[in-house]
Amino acid sequence: MRGMILAGGAGTRLFPLNQVSSKQLQAVYDKPMIYYPLETLMTAGVREVHLISTPHDLPVFQRVLGDGHQWGIDLSYGVQPEPGGIAQAVTIGESFTREQPFTLILGDNIFFGPIGLANQVSAFGGGAVIWGYPVKDPQRYGVIELDPSGAVVSIEEKPSDPKSALAVPGLYMYDGTAVSRAKELAPSARGELEITDLNLNFLDDGQLRAVEFGKDITWMDSGTHESLLESSNFIAAVETKNGYKVACLEEVAYNMGFVSLEEIAGTIEAMPMSPYRSYCERAILG
């Protein structure tokens, strides 16, 4: 299965930080934010990844991430000229997905814990899969309503009277019909192609399934100053307490068998002397 990361948007909620760099390149503790969704895809066995960003920010992503060979993945890029909605990114990635299944993740969403994405990828048989995460303030999100059997009944975007507390995080899995479906969507009142409308399209055809995250999963949407700080503090606490790095892509690549010990040793050798390099040497090279 292929993977797609949407790292576009205006990032206005992070002004004036967004004047310095893209939201998804801001630091979440000791790594760029974009490392975390990349880790989510890589640990699910996804090795072909298409990153979509703005014309202004894309060259920086290319400089920071390259073509992905250092992690044993094939990383390509697409341009979203202006904010046009998450579903627009699906259409932009048409030449990448080539009517094949893909997982879409938002570049400012961080997942920590055993989310089971690898199992969902291997078991995927078509249609669409979304996830539900219990929140205290569902009015801020797209909200899923499930029946007693766990089937999706409805999805509402930022409802004033939510039918459940299950928010839809920025993680989606689609079959090859997603692009054609997205192309048929009408823009919303704010002029964007909404991901909720794409999901409803699958739901209307009986092709949408939802998976609830367990209580051992942490989901962070790091798109505001407050949530960015919260995410950094969370990652710092995990790494300090447990002695390992979250989203160390070199370690992920080696553990997944994407690269050999010799290859990853060469990547580490090319790093400047830093705490990050020291960790890679200790954790991978021994």
C-alpha positions as CSV (number, residue, x, y, z in Angstrom):
1,M,0.0,0.0,0.0
2,R,1.1,3.5,-0.8
3,G,1.1,6.4,1.7
4,M,0.3,10.1,1.3
5,I,1.1,13.0,3.7
6,L,-0.7,16.3,3.4
7,A,1.7,19.0,4.7
8,G,0.1,22.0,3.2
9,G,-2.3,24.7,4.4
10,A,-1.7,28.3,5.4
11,G,-0.7,27.5,9.0
12,T,-2.2,30.8,10.1
13,R,-3.0,29.4,13.6
14,L,0.8,29.3,14.2
15,F,1.5,32.9,13.1
16,P,4.2,34.2,13.4
17,L,6.0,30.9,13.5
18,N,4.6,30.0,10.1
19,Q,6.5,32.9,8.7
20,V,9.7,31.1,9.6
21,S,8.8,27.6,8.3
22,S,5.9,25.4,7.4
23,K,3.7,24.1,10.3
24,Q,4.8,20.6,9.6
25,L,8.5,21.5,9.9
26,Q,8.1,23.1,13.3
27,A,10.0,21.3,16.1
28,V,8.1,18.7,18.2
29,Y,10.7,18.4,20.9
30,D,13.8,17.3,19.1
31,K,12.6,16.5,15.6
32,P,10.6,18.2,12.8
33,M,6.9,17.5,13.1
34,I,6.9,15.7,9.7
35,Y,9.0,12.9,11.2
36,Y,6.1,11.6,13.2
37,P,3.5,10.9,10.4
38,L,6.4,9.4,8.4
39,E,7.1,7.1,11.3
40,T,3.4,6.1,11.4
41,L,3.5,5.1,7.8
42,M,6.8,3.4,7.9
43,T,6.0,1.2,10.9
44,A,2.9,0.1,9.0
45,G,5.2,-1.2,6.2
46,V,4.5,1.6,3.8
47,R,7.6,2.4,1.6
48,E,6.1,4.5,-1.2
49,V,5.2,8.0,0.2
50,H,3.9,11.1,-1.5
51,L,4.2,14.4,0.4
52,I,2.0,17.3,-0.7
53,S,2.8,20.8,0.3
54,T,2.7,24.4,-0.8
55,P,4.9,25.8,-3.6
56,H,6.8,27.9,-1.0
57,D,7.4,25.1,1.5
58,L,8.0,22.1,-0.8
59,P,11.7,22.9,-1.5
60,V,12.4,22.9,2.2
61,F,10.7,19.5,2.7
62,Q,12.8,18.2,-0.2
63,R,16.0,19.5,1.4
64,V,15.1,18.1,4.8
65,L,13.8,14.7,3.7
66,G,15.4,14.1,0.3
67,D,14.1,11.2,-1.7
68,G,13.8,8.9,1.3
69,H,16.6,6.5,0.2
70,Q,18.4,6.9,3.5
71,W,15.4,5.3,5.2
72,G,14.8,2.7,2.5
73,I,11.6,4.4,1.2
74,D,10.7,6.1,-2.0
75,L,9.6,9.7,-1.2
76,S,8.0,11.8,-3.9
77,Y,6.4,15.2,-3.8
78,G,3.3,17.0,-5.0
79,V,2.1,20.7,-5.0
80,Q,-1.1,22.1,-3.5
81,P,-1.1,25.6,-5.0
82,E,-3.4,27.0,-2.3
83,P,-5.5,25.6,0.6
84,G,-8.2,23.6,-1.1
85,G,-9.2,21.0,1.5
86,I,-7.9,17.6,2.4
87,A,-9.9,15.9,-0.3
88,Q,-8.2,18.1,-2.8
89,A,-4.9,16.4,-1.9
90,V,-6.4,13.1,-2.9
91,T,-6.9,14.4,-6.4
92,I,-3.5,16.0,-6.5
93,G,-2.0,12.6,-5.7
94,E,-3.7,10.9,-8.6
95,S,-0.6,10.1,-10.6
96,F,1.0,8.7,-7.4
97,T,-1.8,6.5,-6.3
98,R,-2.6,5.2,-9.8
99,E,-6.0,3.8,-8.7
100,Q,-4.3,1.7,-6.0
101,P,-5.2,1.7,-2.2
102,F,-3.4,4.3,-0.1
103,T,-3.2,5.6,3.5
104,L,-3.6,9.4,3.9
105,I,-2.2,11.1,7.1
106,L,-2.2,14.7,7.9
107,G,1.3,16.2,8.6
108,D,0.4,17.7,11.9
109,N,-1.2,14.6,13.4
110,I,0.9,12.6,15.9
111,F,0.0,9.1,17.0
112,F,1.7,7.3,19.9
113,G,1.0,3.7,20.9
114,P,0.0,0.5,19.2
115,I,-2.5,1.9,16.6
116,G,-2.5,-1.3,14.6
117,L,-2.2,0.4,11.3
118,A,0.0,-2.5,9.9
119,N,-2.8,-4.9,10.6
120,Q,-5.4,-2.6,8.9
121,V,-3.1,-2.3,5.9
122,S,-2.6,-6.0,5.4
123,A,-6.3,-6.7,5.9
124,F,-7.6,-3.9,3.7
125,G,-10.0,-5.2,1.2
126,G,-11.5,-2.0,-0.3
127,G,-13.8,0.9,0.5
128,A,-12.6,3.3,3.1
129,V,-11.4,3.1,6.7
130,I,-11.5,6.0,9.2
131,W,-10.6,6.0,12.9
132,G,-12.5,7.3,16.0
133,Y,-10.8,8.9,19.0
134,P,-12.8,9.8,22.1
135,V,-12.4,13.6,23.0
136,K,-13.8,16.0,25.5
137,D,-14.7,18.6,23.0
138,P,-16.1,16.8,19.9
139,Q,-17.7,20.1,18.7
140,R,-14.2,21.0,17.3
141,Y,-14.0,17.9,15.0
142,G,-15.6,15.7,12.5
143,V,-17.7,13.3,14.7
144,I,-18.6,9.7,14.0
145,E,-21.8,8.1,15.1
146,L,-21.7,4.3,15.4
147,D,-24.5,1.8,15.9
148,P,-24.3,-1.0,18.6
149,S,-22.5,-3.3,16.1
150,G,-19.9,-0.7,15.4
151,A,-21.1,0.3,11.9
152,V,-20.9,3.9,10.9
153,V,-24.3,5.7,11.0
154,S,-23.3,9.3,10.4
155,I,-20.4,11.7,10.2
156,E,-20.9,15.4,11.1
157,E,-18.3,18.2,10.8
158,K,-18.0,20.3,13.9
159,P,-21.6,19.7,15.1
160,S,-23.1,21.9,17.8
161,D,-24.9,18.9,19.2
162,P,-22.5,15.9,18.7
163,K,-24.1,12.5,18.6
164,S,-21.0,10.9,20.1
165,A,-17.6,11.8,21.5
166,L,-15.7,10.1,18.7
167,A,-13.6,12.5,16.7
168,V,-12.1,11.6,13.4
169,P,-8.3,12.0,13.5
170,G,-6.2,12.8,10.4
171,L,-5.7,9.2,9.3
172,Y,-7.7,7.6,6.5
173,M,-7.4,4.6,4.2
174,Y,-8.9,4.5,0.8
175,D,-9.2,2.2,-2.2
176,G,-8.5,3.2,-5.8
177,T,-11.9,4.8,-6.3
178,A,-11.1,7.7,-3.9
179,V,-9.7,10.0,-6.6
180,S,-12.7,9.7,-8.9
181,R,-15.0,10.2,-5.9
182,A,-13.1,13.3,-4.7
183,K,-13.2,14.8,-8.2
184,E,-17.0,14.6,-8.1
185,L,-17.3,16.5,-4.8
186,A,-18.7,20.0,-4.7
187,P,-16.7,22.7,-2.8
188,S,-18.0,23.5,0.6
189,A,-19.1,27.0,1.8
190,R,-15.5,27.8,2.5
191,G,-14.5,26.8,-1.1
192,E,-12.7,23.6,-0.2
193,L,-13.1,19.9,-1.0
194,E,-13.9,18.4,2.4
195,I,-12.6,15.1,3.6
196,T,-15.9,14.5,5.5
197,D,-17.8,14.7,2.2
198,L,-15.5,12.1,0.7
199,N,-16.0,9.8,3.7
200,L,-19.8,10.4,3.4
201,N,-19.6,9.4,-0.3
202,F,-18.1,6.0,0.8
203,L,-20.7,5.7,3.6
204,D,-23.6,6.3,1.1
205,D,-22.3,3.3,-0.8
206,G,-21.9,1.2,2.3
207,Q,-18.2,1.2,1.8
208,L,-17.0,3.0,5.0
209,R,-15.7,1.3,8.1
210,A,-14.6,2.9,11.4
211,V,-12.0,1.6,13.9
212,E,-12.0,2.9,17.4
213,F,-8.7,3.7,19.0
214,G,-8.1,2.2,22.4
215,K,-7.3,4.0,25.6
216,D,-3.6,3.1,25.2
217,I,-3.4,5.4,22.1
218,T,-2.4,9.0,22.2
219,W,-3.4,11.3,19.4
220,M,-2.2,14.9,19.1
221,D,-3.2,17.5,16.5
222,S,-0.2,19.9,16.7
223,G,-1.6,22.8,14.7
224,T,-1.9,25.4,17.4
225,H,0.7,27.0,19.7
226,E,-0.8,25.3,22.7
227,S,-1.0,21.8,21.1
228,L,2.4,22.2,19.6
229,L,3.8,22.8,23.1
230,E,1.7,20.0,24.5
231,S,3.1,17.6,21.9
232,S,6.7,18.6,22.5
233,N,6.2,18.1,26.3
234,F,4.6,14.7,25.7
235,I,7.4,13.5,23.5
236,A,10.1,14.9,25.8
237,A,8.5,13.1,28.8
238,V,8.3,9.8,26.9
239,E,11.9,9.9,25.7
240,T,13.3,11.1,29.0
241,K,11.4,8.4,31.0
242,N,12.0,5.5,28.6
243,G,15.4,6.3,27.1
244,Y,14.4,5.9,23.5
245,K,13.5,8.3,20.8
246,V,10.0,8.5,19.2
247,A,10.1,8.8,15.4
248,C,13.8,8.2,15.0
249,L,13.4,7.3,11.3
250,E,16.9,5.7,11.1
251,E,16.0,3.3,13.9
252,V,12.6,2.7,12.4
253,A,14.1,2.0,8.9
254,Y,16.6,-0.5,10.4
255,N,14.1,-2.3,12.6
256,M,11.6,-2.6,9.7
257,G,14.3,-4.1,7.5
258,F,14.1,-1.3,5.0
259,V,17.9,-0.8,5.2
260,S,20.9,-2.9,6.1
261,L,23.2,-2.2,9.0
262,E,25.9,-1.1,6.5
263,E,23.5,1.3,4.8
264,I,22.3,2.9,8.1
265,A,25.8,3.1,9.4
266,G,26.7,5.2,6.3
267,T,23.7,7.5,7.0
268,I,24.7,8.0,10.6
269,E,28.3,8.7,9.6
270,A,27.1,11.5,7.4
271,M,25.3,13.2,10.4
272,P,27.0,16.1,12.2
273,M,28.0,15.4,15.8
274,S,24.9,15.8,17.9
275,P,22.8,14.2,20.5
276,Y,20.6,12.7,17.7
277,R,23.7,11.1,16.1
278,S,24.9,9.8,19.4
279,Y,21.5,8.2,20.0
280,C,21.5,6.5,16.6
281,E,25.0,5.2,17.2
282,R,24.0,3.8,20.6
283,A,20.6,2.4,19.6
284,I,21.4,1.0,16.2
285,L,25.2,0.4,16.0
286,G,25.6,-0.7,19.6
